[in-house]
Amino acid sequence: MNSRCSVSFENTYLAKHIAERTDFGMVQGISEDCRGLVDVLENYARWEAPFNILIVDTILTTGESMEQAKAAMPPQIHRDDIIGWVVVARVEPPAWINAIFKLFNKSEN
């Protein structure tokens, strides 16, 4: 799997994995690299969860871009309604961000 998440079997699998574990009404991608994943995830958005915002990215290295996206949400969005998912985490993610694959040793953090 490359870091560019184009519309593909991989994106379908990743989106299904995320959607089975998270209720969300809207989805936002961090970078253009995850546009394909965002496109597939939009099919799983639930009208009954309109205020749950899903923020996705392909790789979490520092978490800074995810934190910036969360901070940029309008003030009427409750911070607990923002859910993060990344495909690969290179470091331990913050509590609000989930990772499909974790590529680190807990002793390294």
C-alpha positions, 0 to 999 in steps of 0.5 A: 500500500502506498501513502497515496490513498487513491480510490481502490480496494485498499481504501474500501477496506480501510473505510469499512474498518473505520466505519465499523468502529466509528459513527460520524456525520461528516469527514475531513481529510488532512491532506490531498493524499487521503482524498480517495479514502475520504471519498469512500468514507463519505458513503458511510456518513450517518445522518443520525450522527451529524455532529460527529466529525471524522478527521482522517490522515494517512500517516501520523508522525507528530500529530501536529496536523491532526491537532491543528485540524481539530483546533480549526473546527468551529466553536459550536462543534464540541471537542468530544465530537471530533474523532481522529483516524489514521492509517499508520501511526509512527508514534503513540497517537493522542487519545482522540486519534485511532490508528489502523496500524501502529509502527512503534514500540511503546518503550520508544515513546 
